[in-house]
Amino acid sequence: MAIQRIRAFFNLEASGGIVLALAAIAAMIIANTPLSTWYESFIHAPVAIQIGSFAIAKDAHHWINDGLMAVFFFLVGLELKREVLIGELSNVKQIILPAGAALGGMIMPAIVYLLFNYNEPEFWKGWAIPAATDIAFALGILSLLGNRVPNSLKVFLVSIAIFDDIGAILIIALFYTSDLSLGSLAVAALCLPFLYLLNRRNVTSITPYILIGVIMWIAVLKSGIHATLAGVVLALFIPLFDRTDPEHSPLEELEHDLQNTVSYGILPLFAFANAGISLKGAGFAELFHSVPLGIAAGLFIGKQMGVMLMCWLIFKLGISTMPKGMTFKQIYGAALLCGVGFTMSLFIGGLAFGGATPLFDERLGIIMGSIVSGIAGYLMLKATLKDEVSNTSVDLTHHS
């Protein structure tokens, strides 16, 4: 009976988001109890891999953020490639609205954040933190509303999150890169023709791709560009179809194999390692510092403003039309859900500020903004979908 319940839970669409939330809550509880010393020991435990004179030595926190999260970005890359080639993003007409909404939902949160910190140039580097959307959480909250959610709304939210991921990847590559090592970059670049050759020769075994991918990841790690981007680049070379067997898709097979590992292993571990915010000694000044406040406002206010303004502009100019089965109220509910930044926001926040400082902890703003956005989006959609159901029933009665 217990096994059946466990299976039923993991079959839920919201299960990934629930596990992610539990991991974050556990980290926050532990970080504010006597167990905090154990927590600190865990995330700062030294881990080294050495072959001869070559060594990679980092603490557990960096291995999770630079190493395991490369697998997450690899999965994101696989999903992006599939969606662009055969999915929702393969039709240009279908991508205009979510692409525009995602763009607005990245620009406006950055503006809101900068308005809160315009007098503090040293804090401007956090502008991209509220620009991200956590698709696992957003879809998890949406799934709590059951089958009342129109499929077009799910597709719209997923498409926004995909473009959001593309934007986040570009932001990390362009704005959060430290001093470059040209030698390491050259090694990473040398991996690309080999990956291309494997793809062109229809090599469907994943092993050679992964071996070259590991070499590329090490080179990118040493180059100054964030190592997780190697995962995205590697994914672009995984063949979508086996030319000798059109029914076999190496990419979709790998995507399916990685989904549970990422959703129930890597992302919860990342959340656990990054959400352990200690509130000991935190006063009014730390809690309401312009950085966490700017992040929270960016996620909650900036996201909904950016998404809604761009959607209104696209409809007003006649560039795209309202997706079938959707209403403007539902778009607003989805815009609120886009303010759940969590995973990617924590990731960018770590790159921008490297965790807590004596003045503030940017993670407080991420968690505050994400919680308020998630609750507001859920309540808005619950009310909207209820209205839609009641309106439908009235219409049916009227016509009968």
N, C-alpha and C positions, 0 to 999 in steps of 0.2 A: 504493500500500500504506500509506504514512504517513497519507494523508488518511482512509483507511478506519479506521485505528487511532484517529485523532483523533475521528472520528465515533462510533466504538464507545465511547470514553471518555466523551464528552459525553452519550451515551445511558444511561450508568450512573446509577442512582438516587443513588449516593454521590458523583458528580462535583462537585456544588456544594460539599459539605462538604470534599472534598479540595482544591479550588482555594482555598477559604477558609483551610484549614490551611496550605497552601503560602505564601499571602500573609502570614500571621501569622509563620510561621517565617522567611521572607525578611526581614521587618521587624526581627525580633529579632537575626538574624545581622548585618544591615547596621548596626543601632544599636550593635553591640559590635565594630565594625571601624573602620579609618580612613575608611570610607565614611559614617560617622555624620554628618560635617559636611555631606555632600551630602543625607543624609536630613533633617536639621534644616532645611536651606535649602529643601528641597522642601515640607515640611509648613508652614513659616512664610512661604512666598512670598506676597507681597501680591497680591490679586486684587480689582479694583474694577469696578463697573458704575455708570456715571453718565449721567444724562439731565438736562441743564441743571444746576440747583442740587441736584437729588435724586441721592444717591449711596448705594450699599451697598459698603462697603470692608471686607473681612475677609481673613484669611490662608487659604491653601489648606485647612488643617485644619478651619477653621470652615465653609468652603464645602462640604466633604465631609460634615461632621456635621450642618449645618443645612440644606443644599441638597439634595445627592444622597440623603441618608438620608430626606428628605421623600418621595422617589419610592418608597423601600423601605416606608415607612409607608403610602403610598398603595396599594401592592400588598397589604399586610397588611389594609388596610381593605376592598379588593375581595374578598379571600378570606373575611374575616369576614362580609360582606354575603351572599355566595353561600352560605356554610355555614349561616347562620341561616335564609335563605329556602328553599333547596332541598337543602341538604347534610346532613351528620351532625348539625348542631345544630338542625335543624328539628323534630326529635322530642324532646319534653320528657323522656320516659323515658330516651332515649339520652344526654342531656346531664348527668343528675344525677351519675353516677359521675365522669366526667372533670372536671366543674365543681368538685365537692367535692375531688377529688384536687389540682386546680390551686390551689384556695384554701389547702388545707393545705400545699401545696408553695411557697406564697408567705409564709405566716405563720411557719412554723417556721424557715426560713432567716434571717428577720429577727430572730427571738428569739435564735437561736444567735449571730448577729453581735453583737447588743446585749449578750449575756452576756460576750463577749470584750472589749467596749469600755464596760462599765457605769460604769467610773471616769473615762471620758474623754468628757464631753458634747460636745466639739467634733467628735468623730468619729461621733456618732450619726447624722449626716446620710447616712452610707453604708449605712443599714439595708436599703435596697431593692436594693442591688447584687446580692446572692446570690439574690434572689427571682425572677430571670428564667431562662427556658430558651431555648436556641438550637435552633430546630426544624431548621435546615439540617444542623447537626452531628449532632443526635440521630437524625434519620432516616437520615443518611448512615451512621452507625455501625450502625443497625438493618439497613440494606440489605446490609451486608457479610455478614450471616448467610443471605442468599439466600432461596429460596422456602420454607424451613422456617418462616419467621415467619408465624403466622396473620394473616389480614387484620384480624381483630377487634383484635389487639394494635397494628397500625399505626394503625387508626382511633382507638384509645384514646390513643395517644401524640400523634397529631396534634390531637385534641380538647383534650387537656391544654394543649398548646402554644398553641392558639388562645385558650383562656381566660386563659392566662398572658400572652399579648399584650394582651388586653383590660385585664387588671390592670396591666400595665406602662404602658399608655397613660394609664390613670386616675391612676396614681402620678406620672407625669411631669407631668400637668396640675395635680394637686392639691398636690404636695409639692416640685416642682422648677421653680417659677415665680418669677421675680425681680419687681422693682417693676413694677406694671402701668401701661401708658399707655392711659387710657380712650379717647382719640381714635383710636389705632390699633385698639383692640378694636372700636370703633364701625364703622370702615371694614370690618373683617373680618366683623362681624355683618351689614352691608349686603349682602355678597356672597351670603348664604344665601338670601334670597327670590329672587334671580335664578337661583341653581342649582336651587331648588325649581320655579320656573316652567319652566325648561328640561326638567326631568324630567317634570312634569305635561303638558307639551305634546308629549311623546314625541320630543324632539330626540335623535336617536341619533348624530349627528356628535359626535365627542369634542372637536373644536377649541374650541367656545365654553366647554365645561366647563373645559378646560385654561387658557384665557385668564383666566377669572374666578378659577380656582384659583391662578394666579400672583399676581394682585392680592391674593387672600386670604393667600397665603403671605408676601408682603412685609409686609402689615399685621400678621400674627401675629408675624413676625420682629421688628418694631418695637414690639410690644405688651408684651413681657416673658414671654409664654407661649412655650414652645419651638416653633419654626417647623415642626418635623416633624409636629405634630398637625394642621396644615392639610391634610396629605396624607390623613389618616384621615377627616376631615370631608368633603373633596371626594369621596372614594370612595363615601360613603353616598348621593350623589346620582346616581351613574352608573347608568343604567337596566339592570336585569337582562335584561329582554326588550323587544324592539321590538314594540309593540302592532299594527303593521301587518304584521309578519312574525314570528310566534311562533318560527320556527326560528332567528332571528338574535338573539344575545345580545351586545349591546355590551360588557357587563361582562366576560363570559368571554373575548371576543375581545381586549379590552384586557389582561386578566390574562395571557393566553397570550403576547401580544406583549411584555409587560414581564418575564416570568419569567426569560428568559436574560440580559437586560440587568442585572437585579438580582442574579441568582445568580453570574454570571461577570464582572460589571463593578463594580457599585456596592458590593456586600458585600465582595469581595476588596480593593477600594481602601480601604474603610472599615477593614478589618482591618489593611492595610498601614500606614495613617496613624495607627492607634491602638495597635498592638501593639509598636511599636518601643521596648522597654524596655531602657535602658542599665544594665548591671550593674557598670559601672566604679565602683569605690570603694564598692560595696554590701557592707556587713558583716553580721554576725549580727543586729544590732539592726534593720537595715532589712528584711532578709529575713523575720524572725520578729516583726515589729511586729504589734500586736493587730489593726490594720485588715486587712492581707492575710491574716493567719491566720483572723480572723473570717469573711472572705469565703470562703476556701477551705473552712472547716468548715461554713459555711452552705450552700454548694453541695453538698458531699459528704455531710455528716451531716444537716443540716437538711432538704434536699430529700427524701431517702429517708424520713426519719422523718415528715415532714408528709404526703407522698403515701400512705404505708402506713397511718398512723393514721387518716386520713380515709376511706380505702377500707375498712378494718376496721370503722370506726364505721358507715359507710353499709350494709355487709352485715349487721352486727349488729342494726341497727335495722330491717332489712328494707325500706329505702327503695329499694334497687336490688339487682339480682342480678349474678352473675358473667357477663360477656359470653361468648357461645358460642365455644368453642374456646380459651378462655384459662384459665390457672391462677394461683394466688396467687404462685407462684414467678416467673411471667412478669411479673406486675404489679410485683414487686420489681425485676426487671431493668429494666423501663421507668422505675421510680422512680429508679433509679441514673442512667439516661440523662438524666433531667430535671435532674440536677445539672450538665449541660454548659450553662453560662450564656453564655459568650463574647460574641456580638454585642450582645445587649441589655444584658448586664452591663457591657461596656465603655462602652456608650452612657450608661447611668445613672451609671457611675463617673465619666465625664467631666463630667456635670452636677453630681455631688456634690462632687468634689474638683478638677476641672479638670486632671487629669493628675498627674504626679509632684510630690511635695513633698519638702523636705529630709529629712523623717522617714521616709517610706514611699512605695511606689508601689502603689496599689490593684490595678493590672493584674496584678501578680505573683500575688495571691490568686485572681484570676479564672482565670488560666491554670493555676495549680496545681490548683484545685478542679475545673475543667473536664476536665483531663487524667485525674486520678484517677477522677472520676465516669464518664467515657467508657470507660476501660479496664475498670473494675469492672462497668459495665453490660453491656459486650460479653461479658466472660468469664462473667458470671452467666447471660445469655441463651443463650450458646453451650452451656453445661453443661445448662441447663434444657431447651432445645429438643432436645438430644441425648438426654436422659432421656426426653422425650416420644416421640421416634422409636423408641427401644429398647423402651419400655413398650408402644407400639402394636404393634410387631412380635411381642412376647411374647404379647400378647392375641390377635392373629390366629392365631398358632401354636396357642395353647391351644384356641381355638374350632374350629379345623379338626380 
